[in-house]
Amino acid sequence: MTEHERNQAERNQAEGNPAEGNRVERSGVEGSGVEGNRGERMPVERIPVERKRRRPTGSGVVLSADLIVDTARQLIDAQGAQAFTVRKLGSALGADPSAIYRYFRNTEELLLALADRLIGESMDGYAPSGDWAADLRDFGLRAYRSALRHPQIAVFSTVRVTRRPHEQHAVDTGIGLLLQAGFDDATAVRHYHAFVDTALGHAALDAGALRLAPAERAADEQAWHAEYTDLPADEYPSLHRVREHLPLMGGSGVELALDLLIAAFRREIEVARGE
């Protein structure tokens, strides 16, 4: 295929009108509602250097994978994952949408790169103290807070496996902390799985709350101070008994959840050592 033919094929893909013999399915990343170009399932491969744009676009922008990921993050933060399209991304970059496929084979690959970027940012400045429990708590809260900074992106970033370097380093760090604590290999992996899923599960839940309209969030929060505290004792005896403490249900339970897991891990190690 000539360079002209390849560029035309990429433009057709970006515009949703694939040429005959090169048809692709236009669908979003599973579970995110994001418009994309998944096509046939292909292994993630490095885009050949010769396919990447080395000269400015018509608007004077020199594209790069980092610039595309940063711009996609800004768009999704502002408009939500459901509204994100390659056409909008191209417009924001001042480039033909087809140029994006010089860097990412499809929208799913782009969004996984974005999710991996956020993992990397969550680990910026992470400095282990040598106390595995304190370091594990910091590790979990970093993952949680990173997702909360980008609640629209958390729709997909908390449920996907990026298979990329930042995530791989983060998993290596988390499992390493549990090995340092004294767990055997298999137990370290199982406990890491439970721990990181707890952090990310709370992140997904709380990010969902942040995506609500302010009035809806306020109403949900207020319910623990009003409706639930006024329920009749004969019908709701347990709620009536603890009614003064029900406002504790507001806000996130992530810190308590992580602390309970770490305490359980610590106790398990003490029992194994006969302490």
C-alpha positions as CSV (number, residue, x, y, z in Angstrom):
1,M,0.0,0.0,0.0
2,T,1.4,3.5,-0.9
3,E,1.7,6.3,1.6
4,H,-1.3,8.0,0.0
5,E,-3.4,4.9,0.2
6,R,-2.5,4.3,3.8
7,N,-3.4,7.8,4.8
8,Q,-6.7,7.6,3.0
9,A,-7.5,4.3,4.8
10,E,-6.7,5.8,8.2
11,R,-8.9,8.9,7.3
12,N,-11.8,6.6,6.3
13,Q,-11.5,4.7,9.6
14,A,-11.5,7.9,11.7
15,E,-14.6,9.2,9.8
16,G,-16.4,6.0,10.3
17,N,-16.5,5.1,6.6
18,P,-13.9,2.3,6.1
19,A,-12.9,1.5,2.6
20,E,-14.0,-1.8,1.0
21,G,-11.8,-4.6,2.1
22,N,-10.7,-2.8,5.3
23,R,-14.0,-2.6,7.2
24,V,-13.9,-2.1,11.0
25,E,-16.5,-2.2,13.6
26,R,-17.3,1.2,15.2
27,S,-17.9,0.5,18.9
28,G,-16.7,1.8,22.2
29,V,-14.4,0.4,24.8
30,E,-16.3,-2.3,26.6
31,G,-18.1,-0.9,29.6
32,S,-17.2,2.7,29.0
33,G,-19.6,3.9,26.2
34,V,-16.6,5.5,24.4
35,E,-16.8,5.6,20.7
36,G,-13.8,3.9,19.2
37,N,-12.3,1.7,16.5
38,R,-11.7,-1.7,17.9
39,G,-11.8,-3.7,14.7
40,E,-10.4,-7.2,15.0
41,R,-8.7,-8.1,18.2
42,M,-5.0,-7.5,17.7
43,P,-2.1,-7.8,20.0
44,V,-0.8,-4.5,21.3
45,E,2.2,-3.7,19.1
46,R,4.6,-0.7,18.8
47,I,3.5,1.7,16.1
48,P,6.3,1.7,13.4
49,V,8.4,4.9,13.7
50,E,7.8,5.8,10.0
51,R,4.1,6.0,10.6
52,K,4.4,8.8,13.2
53,R,4.0,12.4,12.1
54,R,7.3,14.3,12.2
55,R,6.0,17.6,10.9
56,P,3.3,20.0,12.2
57,T,-0.4,19.6,11.5
58,G,-2.3,22.2,9.6
59,S,-2.7,24.1,12.8
60,G,1.0,24.0,13.6
61,V,0.8,21.3,16.3
62,V,3.5,18.6,16.3
63,L,1.7,15.4,17.5
64,S,3.1,13.0,20.0
65,A,1.6,10.1,21.9
66,D,2.0,12.1,25.1
67,L,0.1,15.1,23.6
68,I,-2.7,12.9,22.4
69,V,-3.1,11.2,25.8
70,D,-3.0,14.6,27.6
71,T,-5.7,16.0,25.3
72,A,-7.9,12.9,25.6
73,R,-7.6,13.3,29.4
74,Q,-8.7,17.0,29.2
75,L,-11.7,16.1,27.0
76,I,-12.9,13.2,29.1
77,D,-12.5,15.2,32.3
78,A,-14.6,18.0,30.8
79,Q,-17.2,16.1,28.9
80,G,-17.2,12.5,30.2
81,A,-16.3,9.2,28.7
82,Q,-19.7,8.8,27.0
83,A,-19.1,11.9,24.9
84,F,-15.5,11.2,23.9
85,T,-14.9,10.5,20.2
86,V,-11.8,10.4,18.0
87,R,-13.4,13.1,15.9
88,K,-13.6,15.4,18.9
89,L,-10.0,14.5,19.9
90,G,-8.8,15.3,16.4
91,S,-10.6,18.7,16.5
92,A,-9.1,19.5,19.9
93,L,-5.6,18.7,18.6
94,G,-6.1,20.7,15.4
95,A,-5.4,17.5,13.4
96,D,-7.2,15.2,11.1
97,P,-8.6,12.3,13.3
98,S,-6.8,9.8,11.1
99,A,-3.5,11.1,12.4
100,I,-4.3,9.6,15.9
101,Y,-4.0,6.1,14.4
102,R,-0.4,6.8,13.6
103,Y,0.2,6.5,17.4
104,F,-2.6,4.3,18.7
105,R,-4.2,1.4,16.7
106,N,-7.7,2.1,18.2
107,T,-9.5,4.0,20.9
108,E,-9.1,1.1,23.4
109,E,-5.3,1.3,23.1
110,L,-5.4,5.0,23.7
111,L,-7.7,4.8,26.7
112,L,-5.5,2.0,28.2
113,A,-2.5,4.3,27.7
114,L,-4.4,7.1,29.5
115,A,-5.3,4.8,32.4
116,D,-1.6,3.7,32.7
117,R,-0.6,7.4,32.7
118,L,-2.8,8.0,35.8
119,I,-1.2,5.0,37.6
120,G,2.2,6.5,36.9
121,E,1.1,9.8,38.3
122,S,-0.3,8.2,41.4
123,M,3.1,6.8,42.1
124,D,5.0,10.1,41.6
125,G,6.8,10.9,44.8
126,Y,6.2,7.5,46.4
127,A,9.0,6.9,48.8
128,P,8.8,3.7,50.9
129,S,9.6,4.3,54.6
130,G,10.5,0.7,55.4
131,D,7.3,0.1,57.4
132,W,5.4,-2.2,55.1
133,A,2.0,-1.4,56.7
134,A,2.4,2.3,56.4
135,D,3.8,2.0,52.9
136,L,0.9,-0.3,51.8
137,R,-1.6,2.2,53.2
138,D,0.0,5.0,51.3
139,F,0.1,2.9,48.2
140,G,-3.6,2.1,48.4
141,L,-4.7,5.7,49.1
142,R,-2.6,6.9,46.2
143,A,-4.5,4.6,43.8
144,Y,-7.8,5.8,45.3
145,R,-7.0,9.5,45.2
146,S,-5.7,9.4,41.6
147,A,-9.0,8.0,40.4
148,L,-10.9,10.6,42.4
149,R,-9.0,13.4,40.7
150,H,-10.4,12.2,37.4
151,P,-13.9,10.7,38.2
152,Q,-14.9,10.7,34.5
153,I,-11.9,8.6,33.6
154,A,-12.4,6.3,36.6
155,V,-15.4,4.9,34.7
156,F,-12.9,2.7,32.8
157,S,-9.5,3.2,34.5
158,T,-10.6,1.3,37.7
159,V,-11.8,-1.8,36.0
160,R,-9.2,-2.4,33.2
161,V,-5.8,-4.0,33.2
162,T,-3.5,-1.8,31.2
163,R,-0.6,-4.3,30.6
164,R,1.7,-1.3,30.5
165,P,4.8,-0.2,32.4
166,H,3.3,2.1,35.1
167,E,0.8,-0.6,36.1
168,Q,3.4,-3.3,36.0
169,H,5.7,-1.3,38.3
170,A,2.8,-0.5,40.7
171,V,1.8,-4.2,40.9
172,D,5.4,-5.1,41.5
173,T,5.6,-2.5,44.3
174,G,2.4,-3.6,46.0
175,I,3.2,-7.3,46.0
176,G,6.8,-6.5,47.1
177,L,5.4,-4.8,50.2
178,L,3.5,-7.9,51.2
179,L,6.5,-10.1,50.6
180,Q,8.4,-7.7,52.8
181,A,5.8,-8.2,55.5
182,G,6.6,-11.9,55.5
183,F,3.9,-13.5,53.4
184,D,4.7,-16.4,51.1
185,D,4.5,-15.9,47.4
186,A,0.9,-17.1,46.8
187,T,-0.5,-15.3,49.9
188,A,1.2,-12.1,48.9
189,V,-0.5,-12.2,45.5
190,R,-4.0,-13.0,47.0
191,H,-3.7,-10.3,49.6
192,Y,-2.5,-7.7,47.1
193,H,-5.5,-8.6,44.9
194,A,-7.9,-8.1,47.8
195,F,-6.2,-4.9,48.9
196,V,-6.0,-3.1,45.5
197,D,-9.5,-4.2,44.5
198,T,-10.8,-2.6,47.8
199,A,-9.0,0.7,47.0
200,L,-10.1,0.7,43.4
201,G,-13.6,-0.4,44.3
202,H,-14.0,2.5,46.6
203,A,-12.5,4.8,44.0
204,A,-15.1,3.6,41.4
205,L,-18.0,4.0,43.9
206,D,-16.9,7.5,45.1
207,A,-16.1,8.6,41.5
208,G,-19.6,7.7,40.6
209,A,-20.9,9.9,43.4
210,L,-18.7,12.8,42.1
211,R,-20.4,12.4,38.7
212,L,-23.8,13.1,40.2
213,A,-25.3,16.6,40.1
214,P,-24.4,18.6,43.2
215,A,-28.0,18.6,44.3
216,E,-28.2,14.9,44.1
217,R,-25.0,14.4,46.1
218,A,-26.3,16.8,48.8
219,A,-29.6,15.0,49.0
220,D,-27.8,11.6,49.4
221,E,-25.6,13.0,52.1
222,Q,-28.4,14.7,53.9
223,A,-30.5,11.4,54.0
224,W,-28.2,10.0,56.8
225,H,-28.9,13.1,58.9
226,A,-32.6,13.3,58.3
227,E,-34.7,10.4,56.8
228,Y,-32.7,7.6,58.3
229,T,-32.5,9.1,61.8
230,D,-36.3,9.6,62.0
231,L,-37.4,6.1,61.2
232,P,-39.7,4.5,63.8
233,A,-38.1,2.2,66.4
234,D,-40.8,-0.5,66.2
235,E,-40.2,-1.0,62.5
236,Y,-36.4,-0.3,62.3
237,P,-35.0,-1.2,65.8
238,S,-31.4,-1.3,64.8
239,L,-31.4,1.9,62.8
240,H,-33.2,3.6,65.7
241,R,-30.7,2.4,68.2
242,V,-27.7,3.8,66.2
243,R,-29.4,6.8,64.8
244,E,-27.0,9.3,66.4
245,H,-24.1,7.6,64.5
246,L,-25.8,7.3,61.1
247,P,-24.2,10.5,59.7
248,L,-21.0,8.4,59.7
249,M,-22.4,6.8,56.6
250,G,-21.7,9.9,54.6
251,G,-18.4,10.3,52.8
252,S,-16.0,7.6,51.9
253,G,-15.2,4.5,53.8
254,V,-12.0,3.8,52.0
255,E,-9.5,4.6,54.8
256,L,-11.3,2.4,57.3
257,A,-11.6,-0.4,54.8
258,L,-7.8,-0.3,54.1
259,D,-7.0,0.0,57.8
260,L,-9.1,-3.1,58.5
261,L,-7.4,-5.1,55.8
262,I,-3.9,-4.1,57.0
263,A,-4.8,-4.9,60.6
264,A,-6.0,-8.4,59.4
265,F,-2.8,-8.9,57.4
266,R,-0.7,-7.9,60.5
267,R,-2.6,-10.2,62.7
268,E,-2.2,-13.1,60.2
269,I,1.6,-12.6,60.3
270,E,1.6,-12.5,64.1
271,V,-0.3,-15.7,64.3
272,A,2.0,-17.4,61.8
273,R,4.9,-16.4,64.0
274,G,3.3,-17.6,67.1
275,E,3.0,-14.2,68.6
